[in-house]
Amino acid sequence: MLCAHTIRRLRPGTFDQFAGEFGPPESAGASGWVAFQMLRGVANRDEVITFGFFDGSLAELEASQREMGYEELRHAVEPLVEEVIANGVYEVVQTRMTADAVSGSPGS
């Protein structure tokens, strides 16, 4: 399992537009993508982390990004981005879940 992730500092006041425009298409699951998350900073509301989990090889992830038009999407939101702080693809080497997450019942 791979995780593609980017940390961006957005231009002030552009989060809603960014959140509305950036993300995988509905068909992404058919191409190996299993989850997408967008996080917004609590202390700095202009800091956004996006990451997606991909079940496949790096070559397959890159092919999927090309097929889904990731570069075009990234270029479309570029005017909203002040700075890219970090960007990369990582191999998931460990996952831990709490008992509550596994059972699906909080507080049990």
FENLINMO-V800037 format. One record per helix or strand of 2 or more residues. SS is the DSSP state (A for helix, B for strand). FROM is the first residue (numbers start at 0). TO is the last residue. If there is no record, write none. Layout:
BEGIN
ss->SS from->FROM to->TO
ss->SS from->FROM to->TO
END
This chain:
BEGIN
ss->B from->1 to->9
ss->A from->14 to->20
ss->A from->25 to->30
ss->B from->32 to->39
ss->B from->46 to->53
ss->A from->57 to->67
ss->A from->69 to->79
ss->B from->80 to->90
ss->A from->98 to->102
END
